Amino acid sequence: MKRCKHAPPTSSNLKRKKKEDDGKKKKKGRREEKAINVDIIESESLLENDSDGEGLDDDSPRSNVVESMLQDPDDNGSGLIEGSETEEDIEFSYSDEEDIMTNGGATSKDSVDLSSFDLHLQHNLSKEEIDNQKNLKFSWDVPVIGVSNCKWIGTGENILEDFDINSCPGLKTKLHEHWMEVSKTSGGKDINSPKQQMFFSLCSSYRDILHCNKRPFYLKGLEDISIMDAYIMHSLNHVFRTRDCVKKNDAELSRLEEGADSERFRDQGFLRPKVLILLPLASIMYRVVKRLIQLTPSAYKVNVEHMDRFSTKFGAEEHKGDKENDEEPENADAQKSSKPDDFQLLFEGNNEDDFMIGIKFTRKTVKLFSDFHTSDLIIASPLCLVNKIEETGSNKEKDVDFLSSIEVLIIDHADVIAMQNWSHVHTVIEHLNRLPSKQPRTDVMRIRPWYLDEHARFYRQTIILGFFSNPDINASFNHQCSNYEGKVKLMCEYKGVLHKVLPKIQQVYVRFNIDSIVEADDNRFDYFVKKVFPKIKDSDEGGIMLFISSYFEFIRIRNFLKSQDASFCLLGEYSTQKDISRARLWFFEGKRKIMLYTERSHFYHRYKIRGVKNLIMYSLPERKELYPEIVNVLDGSENTACTVLFSPLDKFRLERIVGTTPAKTMVASEKPVFVFCD
């Protein structure tokens, strides 16, 4: 699939004459350029020579950045930076060069058949394109192959209109061949499917992507591994094409005559890391890294450094408990069956949420635990990055400059991260593509102009993947993703999960009106205080569970119940185990009339609450699979009741639970009460 949105860069940027006319005189007033350092090094080439910054405005961001980088360079005298690669690491073989040429790279001086990688990064962004970012509208849609209830919608040009299911545009030959080999042995109906090829084409288009109907590995059925494979291959392709471009230009620069035009050799960022993958748990990171290594062609992974250390640190619990299970198999089985299957699969491994690892690719080696500033790819949790960002405020010697040159950001399992704290993701994105706080060890004449112009965020591709979306995720996608290429997101219709609720449980949905988005939380609280709580207060019956999705709502209701001297107990995400055990006992024995229970508490613990006779959902859960689990706690109780409060703003949560069609009716209907009973 060829891209035609942007014309190729001008020939002055793509070509140069083989020889300069010996009789051609330089323009008067032009300063003589110093000899270019010809030591072949990786992307963190050290600038050893001065430049006058000709052609830049004195007050432009680019000129200011260049000037700051040219002041007092920290030269170690060797021509190599600290942590730079050995001669073996940087060797550029003929096979690599041939691979670039056969897959759309510009190895020939006359070549204009550029890959999507080249077209994206070499595009000269205009002020008009930047201004138009505020007015982007989704103008086209294409059905998802093999999925009847979903469609892709996008801005700008319809890149899927002429989609070829037999192609992987822009993918290096070695990567494509190895991917197909691995796919044959991996199995799975989604491997190498048209759906996978379509998603990879979207990744290769370098547009921002929001895919929030990705089937996770911890739910019943096969994981949608095709999506994970596609973004891993896209990441590898971006890293290897970046490396090939730098090495090729290093080789040509070594042969370049003094004073010749070197403008077209701008191929780097401030620092080396180009891909950042955010994940919620170390166990998921372990799975992604293992798959990444598996999908790396053998020629690039003759040696994988520190694999034992990686497995010990992050995968130690993969086969944990085999001996223990042999000793007490009955107890182990009982413990295993006490939690739902999805809970066990998600949390059975390393549950650490503060982790980070750098991965560096050399010619034949994959280096795990590489220094973050010299890595090609970084995989981390949002929490870990936020901690490092906060450390820079108290310790000036530390920095997060490795975030300055990220060109591909991938956020997988966004729904699980939302259960942790999405504000961490917001903070991380805000710190991407900023100017480095310390002088980078990079040849300023090799840095792409849009980095110096502080336009890197317009070139960064962001891919957000999850089981569902929510307002926070949508807000980040809408306001923090500014890729000039445009945006694509998946829209789906849902069947709902009411069929998973046990029979004879009547569910009453009550819609309350809102004055505005800003006042929606206050309107919900007022409705509860005026319409719901008086009935609770006047009733002598206990066993009332108040299910609350948001922690802030939880605190607000708790404070209100205290002010009313109500009899209640708490099961929040920050409650101690001792308090939780005591609260569950008091509630079951009737010593406490009301129990407050949060979604995050249930998500992380899946408590089985006994004694529930009246369930009131103050707010619907984000995760649809939790709804039947919560409602089914009423099973076996007599005279049970289930009441759900919702507003028109709860449409997305509502449609995941009751279905898209009923949700539309419930939001728009004149009547405010709806009853479901299977």
ZAMARGU-4260 file (C-alpha; in steps of 0.2 Angstrom, whole numbers, plus 5000, padded with zeros to 4 digits):
<rodrens>
0) 5000/5000/5000 | 5008/5016/4994 | 5006/5032/5003 | 5002/5048/4993 | 4997/5061/5006
5) 5014/5070/5007 | 5025/5073/4992 | 5043/5066/4994 | 5055/5079/5001 | 5064/5090/4989
10) 5078/5083/4979 | 5090/5095/4989 | 5086/5084/5004 | 5087/5067/4996 | 5101/5069/4983
15) 5118/5076/4982 | 5130/5077/4967 | 5143/5064/4966 | 5157/5077/4965 | 5157/5096/4967
20) 5163/5106/4952 | 5181/5110/4956 | 5179/5127/4948 | 5163/5132/4958 | 5167/5146/4970
25) 5159/5147/4987 | 5147/5162/4991 | 5155/5177/4998 | 5153/5179/5017 | 5150/5160/5019
30) 5160/5154/5034 | 5171/5139/5031 | 5164/5124/5039 | 5176/5113/5050 | 5180/5096/5045
35) 5166/5083/5050 | 5171/5070/5062 | 5171/5054/5052 | 5172/5042/5067 | 5158/5030/5064
40) 5148/5029/5079 | 5130/5025/5084 | 5116/5038/5085 | 5123/5047/5100 | 5138/5054/5089
45) 5148/5067/5099 | 5149/5084/5092 | 5167/5089/5091 | 5166/5103/5079 | 5158/5120/5080
50) 5145/5127/5068 | 5139/5144/5065 | 5121/5139/5063 | 5119/5148/5046 | 5101/5150/5040
55) 5094/5150/5058 | 5085/5165/5065 | 5094/5171/5081 | 5078/5171/5091 | 5071/5155/5084
60) 5069/5139/5096 | 5081/5130/5084 | 5095/5143/5085 | 5093/5144/5104 | 5094/5125/5106
65) 5109/5124/5094 | 5118/5137/5103 | 5116/5129/5120 | 5122/5112/5113 | 5137/5120/5106
70) 5143/5128/5123 | 5156/5119/5132 | 5155/5101/5125 | 5160/5088/5137 | 5173/5079/5126
75) 5182/5064/5133 | 5195/5065/5119 | 5191/5048/5111 | 5178/5053/5099 | 5166/5041/5108
80) 5153/5045/5121 | 5152/5036/5137 | 5142/5020/5135 | 5144/5021/5116 | 5146/5005/5106
85) 5161/4994/5102 | 5168/4992/5084 | 5159/4976/5083 | 5142/4984/5088 | 5142/4997/5075
90) 5148/4986/5060 | 5137/4989/5046 | 5136/4974/5035 | 5131/4973/5016 | 5116/4962/5021
95) 5109/4976/5031 | 5112/4989/5017 | 5104/4977/5005 | 5089/4975/5016 | 5086/4993/5017
100) 5087/4995/4998 | 5074/4981/4995 | 5061/4988/5007 | 5059/5006/5002 | 5074/5014/5011
105) 5084/5027/5001 | 5101/5018/4999 | 5103/5025/4982 | 5106/5044/4980 | 5093/5044/4966
110) 5080/5034/4976 | 5064/5042/4980 | 5055/5026/4984 | 5054/5029/5003 | 5046/5019/5016
115) 5032/5026/5028 | 5046/5028/5041 | 5056/5039/5029 | 5041/5049/5023 | 5035/5052/5041
120) 5051/5058/5048 | 5057/5068/5033 | 5041/5078/5031 | 5043/5096/5033 | 5029/5102/5045
125) 5021/5118/5041 | 5013/5131/5053 | 4996/5128/5045 | 4997/5109/5048 | 5001/5113/5067
130) 4986/5125/5068 | 4975/5112/5060 | 4978/5100/5074 | 4965/5109/5084 | 4951/5106/5071
135) 4953/5088/5066 | 4937/5078/5063 | 4934/5060/5060 | 4928/5059/5042 | 4929/5041/5037
140) 4926/5024/5043 | 4930/5006/5037 | 4923/4990/5044 | 4935/4979/5054 | 4939/4963/5044
145) 4931/4948/5053 | 4923/4959/5067 | 4905/4963/5062 | 4901/4975/5077 | 4917/4986/5075
150) 4924/4999/5063 | 4939/5010/5061 | 4936/5029/5060 | 4949/5041/5056 | 4954/5059/5052
155) 4962/5065/5035 | 4965/5053/5021 | 4956/5036/5022 | 4972/5025/5023 | 4962/5009/5023
160) 4952/5012/5007 | 4964/5003/4996 | 4970/4991/5010 | 4980/4975/5004 | 4977/4961/5015
165) 4993/4952/5008 | 5005/4966/5013 | 5014/4973/5028 | 5019/4990/5021 | 5036/4997/5026
170) 5042/4981/5036 | 5060/4976/5033 | 5061/4960/5024 | 5071/4951/5037 | 5058/4955/5050
175) 5043/4950/5039 | 5051/4933/5035 | 5055/4929/5053 | 5037/4935/5058 | 5029/4923/5046
180) 5040/4909/5052 | 5036/4912/5070 | 5017/4914/5066 | 5017/4897/5058 | 5023/4889/5074
185) 5013/4899/5086 | 4996/4895/5080 | 4981/4904/5084 | 4967/4910/5073 | 4972/4928/5073
190) 4990/4925/5068 | 4994/4932/5051 | 4976/4936/5049 | 4968/4950/5038 | 4964/4959/5055
195) 4982/4958/5060 | 4988/4964/5044 | 4975/4979/5044 | 4981/4984/5062 | 5000/4983/5057
200) 4995/4994/5042 | 4988/5007/5054 | 5004/5006/5064 | 5015/5008/5049 | 5005/5023/5044
205) 5012/5032/5059 | 4995/5039/5064 | 4989/5039/5082 | 4979/5024/5086 | 4965/5021/5100
210) 4961/5002/5100 | 4950/4999/5116 | 4942/4983/5111 | 4958/4972/5112 | 4954/4955/5120
215) 4966/4953/5135 | 4975/4937/5139 | 4966/4935/5156 | 4949/4933/5149 | 4941/4917/5143
220) 4947/4912/5125 | 4964/4915/5116 | 4972/4932/5119 | 4972/4944/5104 | 4991/4941/5102
225) 4990/4947/5084 | 4988/4965/5091 | 5003/4963/5102 | 5014/4955/5088 | 5009/4969/5077
230) 5015/4983/5088 | 5031/4973/5093 | 5035/4971/5075 | 5031/4990/5072 | 5043/4994/5086
235) 5057/4983/5080 | 5055/4990/5062 | 5056/5008/5069 | 5072/5004/5079 | 5081/4994/5065
240) 5076/5007/5052 | 5083/5021/5063 | 5099/5011/5066 | 5101/5007/5047 | 5098/5025/5043
245) 5111/5032/5055 | 5124/5019/5050 | 5122/5022/5031 | 5124/5040/5034 | 5139/5037/5045
250) 5147/5028/5031 | 5143/5041/5018 | 5149/5055/5030 | 5166/5046/5031 | 5168/5048/5012
255) 5161/5066/5011 | 5172/5079/5004 | 5175/5094/5015 | 5163/5108/5013 | 5150/5097/5004
260) 5132/5099/5009 | 5128/5088/5024 | 5110/5094/5027 | 5102/5078/5022 | 5111/5068/5035
265) 5100/5074/5049 | 5094/5058/5056 | 5094/5058/5075 | 5085/5065/5090 | 5093/5072/5106
270) 5096/5054/5113 | 5095/5036/5107 | 5078/5029/5115 | 5065/5030/5101 | 5051/5018/5108
275) 5043/5018/5124 | 5030/5005/5130 | 5020/5007/5145 | 5013/4992/5154 | 5004/4990/5171
280) 5012/4975/5179 | 5029/4967/5178 | 5022/4950/5173 | 5014/4958/5158 | 5031/4966/5154
285) 5039/4949/5156 | 5027/4942/5143 | 5030/4956/5131 | 5049/4956/5132 | 5049/4937/5129
290) 5038/4939/5114 | 5049/4953/5108 | 5065/4942/5109 | 5056/4928/5100 | 5050/4940/5086
295) 5068/4947/5084 | 5077/4938/5069 | 5090/4926/5073 | 5104/4937/5065 | 5100/4951/5077
300) 5100/4940/5093 | 5115/4929/5092 | 5117/4933/5110 | 5104/4940/5123 | 5113/4948/5137
305) 5107/4946/5155 | 5092/4935/5150 | 5095/4924/5166 | 5094/4940/5177 | 5078/4946/5168
310) 5070/4929/5171 | 5075/4929/5189 | 5069/4946/5193 | 5053/4947/5183 | 5048/4929/5179
315) 5053/4920/5195 | 5034/4916/5198 | 5031/4909/5181 | 5032/4892/5187 | 5032/4896/5206
320) 5024/4884/5218 | 5026/4867/5208 | 5033/4859/5223 | 5021/4867/5235 | 5007/4861/5225
325) 5014/4843/5225 | 5014/4843/5244 | 4997/4850/5246 | 4987/4848/5230 | 4970/4849/5238
330) 4973/4865/5247 | 4981/4872/5232 | 4966/4868/5221 | 4954/4876/5234 | 4964/4891/5234
335) 4965/4892/5216 | 4946/4891/5214 | 4942/4904/5227 | 4945/4918/5214 | 4938/4920/5196
340) 4949/4914/5182 | 4953/4931/5175 | 4959/4937/5192 | 4971/4922/5193 | 4978/4924/5176
345) 4981/4943/5178 | 4988/4942/5195 | 4996/4925/5196 | 5014/4932/5191 | 5024/4946/5197
350) 5012/4960/5202 | 5025/4973/5204 | 5019/4990/5197 | 5036/4999/5199 | 5047/4993/5185
355) 5058/4999/5171 | 5070/4991/5158 | 5080/4997/5144 | 5083/4986/5129 | 5097/4990/5116
360) 5100/4981/5099 | 5118/4980/5092 | 5123/4971/5077 | 5121/4953/5084 | 5116/4956/5102
365) 5100/4960/5112 | 5106/4969/5128 | 5093/4969/5142 | 5095/4981/5157 | 5105/4993/5146
370) 5107/5011/5152 | 5091/5021/5148 | 5100/5035/5140 | 5108/5023/5127 | 5094/5011/5125
375) 5084/5009/5109 | 5068/5004/5118 | 5061/5006/5135 | 5047/4997/5144 | 5041/5004/5160
380) 5026/5006/5171 | 5019/5024/5172 | 5022/5023/5191 | 5040/5020/5189 | 5042/5034/5177
385) 5033/5046/5187 | 5044/5042/5202 | 5059/5046/5191 | 5051/5062/5185 | 5048/5067/5203
390) 5066/5063/5208 | 5073/5076/5196 | 5064/5089/5206 | 5074/5085/5222 | 5090/5079/5214
395) 5097/5090/5200 | 5110/5077/5195 | 5096/5065/5189 | 5086/5068/5173 | 5073/5060/5162
400) 5081/5066/5146 | 5079/5048/5139 | 5061/5053/5136 | 5066/5068/5125 | 5067/5058/5108
405) 5053/5046/5110 | 5045/5044/5092 | 5033/5029/5096 | 5023/5028/5112 | 5013/5012/5115
410) 5002/5010/5130 | 4995/4992/5131 | 4982/4986/5144 | 4976/5004/5146 | 4961/4998/5155
415) 4972/4990/5169 | 4982/5005/5170 | 4966/5015/5173 | 4963/5004/5188 | 4979/5010/5195
420) 4980/5028/5191 | 4978/5036/5174 | 4985/5052/5180 | 5002/5044/5180 | 5001/5041/5161
425) 4995/5059/5159 | 5011/5065/5168 | 5022/5054/5158 | 5015/5060/5141 | 5017/5078/5147
430) 5036/5075/5149 | 5039/5067/5132 | 5048/5076/5119 | 5054/5090/5130 | 5071/5098/5127
435) 5085/5089/5137 | 5089/5096/5154 | 5108/5091/5151 | 5118/5094/5135 | 5116/5078/5125
440) 5131/5069/5118 | 5124/5070/5100 | 5131/5079/5085 | 5120/5094/5083 | 5122/5094/5064
445) 5114/5076/5064 | 5098/5081/5074 | 5082/5082/5064 | 5076/5100/5062 | 5060/5097/5070
450) 5068/5092/5087 | 5077/5108/5087 | 5061/5117/5083 | 5052/5109/5098 | 5040/5100/5086
455) 5044/5082/5091 | 5027/5080/5099 | 5019/5082/5082 | 5030/5068/5075 | 5027/5056/5090
460) 5015/5041/5086 | 5004/5036/5101 | 4996/5019/5101 | 4984/5016/5115 | 4977/4998/5117
465) 4965/4991/5130 | 4949/4981/5134 | 4939/4997/5135 | 4940/5016/5135 | 4935/5029/5148
470) 4934/5048/5149 | 4952/5049/5155 | 4959/5038/5141 | 4949/5048/5128 | 4955/5064/5135
475) 4973/5059/5133 | 4970/5053/5116 | 4961/5069/5111 | 4972/5082/5119 | 4989/5074/5122
480) 4991/5065/5105 | 4995/5078/5091 | 5003/5068/5077 | 5002/5078/5061 | 4998/5062/5052
485) 4981/5061/5060 | 4971/5049/5071 | 4962/5032/5070 | 4951/5024/5083 | 4941/5009/5085
490) 4922/5011/5087 | 4912/4995/5093 | 4894/4990/5098 | 4892/4980/5113 | 4880/4966/5118
495) 4881/4969/5136 | 4883/4957/5151 | 4866/4956/5158 | 4864/4938/5153 | 4878/4934/5165
500) 4868/4939/5180 | 4859/4925/5189 | 4840/4923/5187 | 4827/4931/5197 | 4837/4947/5202
505) 4828/4962/5197 | 4839/4977/5192 | 4831/4994/5192 | 4840/5008/5183 | 4836/5025/5188
510) 4842/5040/5177 | 4845/5057/5186 | 4847/5073/5177 | 4863/5084/5176 | 4865/5102/5174
515) 4882/5102/5166 | 4897/5091/5164 | 4906/5101/5178 | 4892/5098/5190 | 4888/5080/5186
520) 4897/5073/5202 | 4887/5086/5212 | 4871/5081/5204 | 4874/5063/5207 | 4878/5066/5225
525) 4862/5077/5227 | 4851/5064/5220 | 4858/5051/5232 | 4856/5063/5247 | 4838/5068/5243
530) 4831/5053/5235 | 4840/5037/5240 | 4847/5040/5257 | 4831/5045/5266 | 4824/5027/5261
535) 4839/5019/5268 | 4838/5029/5284 | 4820/5025/5287 | 4822/5007/5284 | 4826/4995/5298
540) 4834/4982/5287 | 4852/4980/5285 | 4863/4972/5272 | 4864/4987/5261 | 4879/4988/5250
545) 4884/5004/5242 | 4895/5000/5227 | 4905/5015/5221 | 4917/5016/5206 | 4927/5032/5210
550) 4938/5034/5226 | 4934/5052/5227 | 4915/5047/5227 | 4919/5035/5240 | 4927/5048/5251
555) 4912/5060/5249 | 4899/5047/5253 | 4909/5041/5268 | 4910/5059/5275 | 4892/5061/5272
560) 4887/5045/5281 | 4898/5050/5296 | 4889/5067/5297 | 4872/5057/5298 | 4879/5045/5311
565) 4874/5031/5300 | 4879/5013/5304 | 4892/5008/5291 | 4908/4999/5287 | 4921/5002/5273
570) 4930/4991/5260 | 4941/5003/5251 | 4957/5000/5241 | 4967/5007/5255 | 4959/4998/5270
575) 4970/4987/5279 | 4967/4968/5279 | 4963/4969/5298 | 4950/4982/5295 | 4943/4973/5280
580) 4941/4956/5289 | 4932/4965/5303 | 4921/4975/5292 | 4915/4959/5282 | 4911/4951/5299
585) 4901/4965/5306 | 4891/4967/5290 | 4887/4949/5289 | 4882/4948/5307 | 4871/4964/5305
590) 4882/4975/5317 | 4884/4987/5303 | 4869/4992/5292 | 4878/4999/5277 | 4894/4993/5268
595) 4904/5005/5256 | 4913/4995/5242 | 4924/5002/5229 | 4927/4995/5211 | 4946/4995/5213
600) 4945/4985/5229 | 4934/4972/5221 | 4946/4972/5205 | 4961/4969/5216 | 4954/4957/5229
605) 4937/4950/5222 | 4930/4948/5240 | 4915/4937/5242 | 4903/4948/5253 | 4890/4939/5263
610) 4874/4946/5269 | 4870/4958/5255 | 4851/4960/5253 | 4850/4977/5245 | 4863/4983/5232
615) 4864/5001/5227 | 4876/5005/5213 | 4880/5023/5216 | 4890/5023/5200 | 4892/5009/5187
620) 4909/5000/5186 | 4921/5004/5172 | 4924/4986/5169 | 4909/4977/5163 | 4915/4959/5169
625) 4914/4966/5187 | 4895/4970/5185 | 4888/4952/5186 | 4900/4948/5200 | 4894/4962/5211
630) 4875/4959/5207 | 4877/4940/5210 | 4881/4943/5228 | 4863/4945/5230 | 4860/4926/5226
635) 4852/4916/5239 | 4845/4931/5249 | 4827/4934/5251 | 4818/4950/5246 | 4833/4957/5237
640) 4834/4973/5228 | 4846/4980/5215 | 4846/4999/5211 | 4858/5007/5198 | 4860/5026/5197
645) 4866/5033/5180 | 4866/5049/5170 | 4868/5053/5151 | 4886/5055/5154 | 4887/5036/5159
650) 4883/5031/5141 | 4900/5022/5138 | 4899/5012/5154 | 4880/5009/5151 | 4882/5001/5134
655) 4896/4989/5140 | 4884/4982/5153 | 4866/4983/5145 | 4871/4984/5127 | 4873/4998/5114
660) 4855/4998/5108 | 4847/4998/5125 | 4859/5011/5132 | 4855/5023/5118 | 4836/5021/5122
665) 4839/5023/5141 | 4849/5039/5139 | 4837/5048/5127 | 4820/5041/5133 | 4808/5053/5143
670) 4805/5040/5156 | 4819/5039/5169 | 4817/5021/5176 | 4821/5005/5167 | 4819/4987/5174
675) 4829/4972/5169 | 4825/4954/5175 | 4831/4939/5166
</rodrens>
